[in-house]
Amino acid sequence: MSTAQKVGEVTSFNVDTASAKVEVNGRETDTIPVLMIATKFKRHFIPLAPGDQVAISGEIDAGHVTGSFFHDGVPIPSGVSETREVIEYSDGTRIVYDIESHILEITGANISIQNDVSVGGNLTVGGNIENGGNITSAGVITDSDGNNGA
């Protein structure tokens, strides 16, 4: 069999082994590994789903999935450009970073941070702030009427 790139459709994906079965030209492959980012520096796991269109390199049953493609069922996310990276999840959560404006947007998800957060600029909050501990300020705390708490 040829070792040229082949395009197929995922029929199943195993999260424990990061491997998939893929239908290519009416034939389902054995379980083959899926290329992921897996280094000592960083690991990035992106699960595949049945119906995802993917490329396979190597022999059909001894190769590996090298990537996936945008198609009618999985279109390019809206808002992409030469300066904007867009990550969009199936639940609608989006992470967008624009290298020209230097703005990182996260929408559609609640954010939970488990460690300290340091803000080096101004912080604008459009909603309420709940606090379960002390508040320390190096400056004056002023309410919306201009009254300070001193």
N, C-alpha and C positions, 0 to 999 in steps of 0.2 A: 504494500500500500504506500501511497505517496506521503512524504513528510511535509508537504506544503500546508500553508494555513488553511483551515476549514472553518466555516461558519455554521453554527447550530443553535438549537434552542434547549435551554436547561429543562430537564424533566424532574430532577430532584437535587437537593443540596443537603449535605451532612454538616451541621455546624460543629460537631465534635472533631472532625478531621479536615475541615475546610476543603471538601471535595464534592464533586458533582457528577451526575450522569447527564449526558447531553445527546439529543437526537440530531444526527447529521444525515441528511439525504435518506430519511426513513429508517435509519438504524440507530439504536441506542448504544452509547458507549458503555464500557465498564465504568466503575467509579474512578475518576481521574482527579488529580489535585488542581486546585484553583490558585493562581498566582495572586499573592497578597503582598503587602509591605510587611516584612517580618525581619527586622534586624535587631541587634542589641540596643540600638539607639531608640527605635520606634517600632511598634506593632500597630497595624491598622487593619481591622477585620470588617469587611463589608459582605454581608450575606447575600447570596444570590437567591432568586425565587424562580419557581417554574414559570416558563414563558420568556425569561430573559434571553436575549440574543447575545451569543458569545463567540469568540474566536478560539480555536484550538490549534496548538502547535504540536508537531510531532505525529507519531502514529496515532490512529484514532483511539486505540485502547491503551496506549502507553504514553500518550502525550500529556498535555496539561492545558487548562483554560488560561488564556493570556489576557483577556479583557472582555468588555461588553460594549454594546453599541446602543446609541439612541435609535428609537424606532417609533412606529405609530402608538404602541402601548406605553412607551417610556420616552416622551419627547424631551428635547433640550429645555431646561428650566427657563422661565421668563427672566428677563433682566440681565442676561449674560452680555459681556462685551470684552474688548481687548484688555480692559483694566479691572474687570469685576469677576471674581470667582464666586460661583453660586453652588452651594450644597443644599439639596432639597430632599427631605425625607418623605416617606409615603404618608405620614400623618399630617403633612403640610408645614412642618417646622422647616425654617430656612436659616441658613448662615450665609451671609453675603459680605465679602470684603472687597473694597474698591481701593486700589493702590494710588489713584490720583487724589481722591478726597480723604484718604486715610480713615475711612469710616467702616467700622465693623458692625453689622446689623444682625441681631438674632431675633426672629419672630416666631410665634406659634408654640413656644415652649416655656415652661417655668424653669428658672435657673436655680440650681442649688450649688453653693460653693462651700466646701468643707474645710477650707483653710483661711488664713488671714487675707484681707484684701486691702491694698494700698492704692489710693487715688491721688495722682500727682497734679490734677487740675481741678476745675470746678465740677461739682456734682449737682445735677438737676434731677429732682424726683417729681414725677407727675402724679403720684398717689400718696398714700399714707406710709408712714414709717413705724414699724413696730419694733420695740427694743426690749430685750430680756435681760439687760445688764445696765451698767453705768454708761453715761455719756460724758466724755471729756472734751473740752474745747479750749483751744489756745486763744480764741477770740470771743467776741460777744455773741450771744445767742439772742436773736431778735424774732418776735412773732410777726404775723402779717400786718398788725396795726403799728409796727415800729417800736413796740415795747420790748425792752430787754429784761432778762431774768435776774439781773443783779439786785 
